[in-house]
Amino acid sequence: MNIKRNILLNPGPSTTTDTVKMAQVVPDICPREDEFAEMMRQMRKDLVRIVHGDPQKYTSVLFCGSGTLNLDVCVNSLLPEGKKILVINNGAYSSRAVEICEYYGLDHINLQFPIDEQPDLKVVEKTMKENPDIAVVYTTHNETGTGVGNPIREIGAIAHAHDAIFIVDTTSTYAMVPIDIEKDNIDFCMASAQKGLMSMTGLSFVVGNEEIIKKSKDYPKRSYYCNLYLQYEYFEKTGQMHFTPPVQTVYATRQALKEYFAEGEEAKWERHSRVMNAIHEGLKELGFKELIRPEIQIGLVASAVYPDDPNWSFQKVHDYCYERGFTIYPGKVTTTDTFRLCALGAIDVEDIEEFFKVLREALIENNIRVPVQYR
Ligand SMILES: *Cc1c(COP(=O)(O)O)cnc(C)c1O
């Protein structure tokens, strides 16, 4: 079968291999069969292994849904009665966790920092000291809207020093940036299959401390479908998801995991890094400015600032590239107009070189000056 290869430079879903695409085509199966449960049993172990978790201490719980489901699950399930959650917020994804707190009416602190800066750890420390009722600290590893990487190990250390648990949204770093759950002071992290794992959409998972999940059995139940303990308990009892799993995505993810371990953590991160470097180079050659200074970028997202050119049109440039198999994506910054190029997926430097040829053509075709101009 010949499947057109598109290069997705959006922040997920990512470009997949043909072998992962084809792994979805399987004989029909009822997911309540042992054969299917066995596949998920192995997958749960593999997902812990990716972040080097001790299998005696950490477990993973699978859900059917997009990545935001994990944010919802962790926030609503892991806050004890009468306690507070601290959200360290320097971007759109941590803001999403704040919105979840608001929807559930959870006692929370929205500790905001500029979206183009890392959080100030002194302020975090001070907030912890002033609020001894904080039981959960939450942040995002890679604020995918900008590409700012947050110092999770340091934040986790502060959380633990104040007896709080630490939840990190690693949706856009898991299986890309090497993570060590224990050394990075993480109690819970998460991702969905279509990002770092380069699989299909519809499968998400939380990796975390099993003792804390067991403890959360007695925490207030704020959701039915999205309760962490309930799903965990069902997995432990039956090996299955409580409700219907995304069957074909589970098959694709089994294949993606095989390919992940074959490529290897270090080699994969190296590949993403050289893709990112090629993106930085290409942007620079065309004269684009980046919004985030290099020292605080995670190394997976470039936020390019819109040029000051009367003919600039993101939509027109996007459409030109899209028609030629390359997808670019708008930024998630309210103060500055940006577009994003991301280094996720089964792509390499040659794909980026091809892309920049097309992007240059797109600019010229639309009478946008090259190199692009800023006032
Ligand atoms: C992609 C992403 C999510 C999940 O988004 P969905 O649209 O629900 O898949 C959550 N957090 C971060 C940091 C992400 O990059």
The ligand as an SDF file (V2000), in Angstrom:
LIG
                    3D

 15 15  0  0  0  0  0  0  0  0999 V2000
   -0.9090   18.3640   22.9570 C   0  0  0  0  0  0  0  0  0  0  0  0
   -0.8380   18.7540   24.3590 C   0  0  0  0  0  0  0  0  0  0  0  0
   -1.8860   18.4320   25.2360 C   0  0  0  0  0  0  0  0  0  0  0  0
   -3.1300   17.7070   24.8240 C   0  0  0  0  0  0  0  0  0  0  0  0
   -3.8730   18.2730   23.8080 O   0  0  0  0  0  0  0  0  0  0  0  0
   -5.0530   17.4560   23.1210 P   0  0  0  0  0  0  0  0  0  0  0  0
   -5.5300   18.3850   22.0530 O   0  0  0  0  0  0  0  0  0  0  0  0
   -6.0730   17.1680   24.1330 O   0  0  0  0  0  0  0  0  0  0  0  0
   -4.4320   16.1950   22.5900 O   0  0  0  0  0  0  0  0  0  0  0  0
   -1.7110   18.7400   26.5800 C   0  0  0  0  0  0  0  0  0  0  0  0
   -0.6130   19.3590   27.0190 N   0  0  0  0  0  0  0  0  0  0  0  0
    0.4070   19.6890   26.2130 C   0  0  0  0  0  0  0  0  0  0  0  0
    1.6080   20.3490   26.7900 C   0  0  0  0  0  0  0  0  0  0  0  0
    0.3310   19.3990   24.8490 C   0  0  0  0  0  0  0  0  0  0  0  0
    1.3400   19.7210   24.0350 O   0  0  0  0  0  0  0  0  0  0  0  0
  1  2  1  0
  2  3  1  0
  2 14  2  0
  3  4  1  0
  3 10  2  0
  4  5  1  0
  5  6  1  0
  6  7  2  0
  6  8  1  0
  6  9  1  0
 10 11  1  0
 11 12  2  0
 12 13  1  0
 12 14  1  0
 14 15  1  0
M  END
$$$$
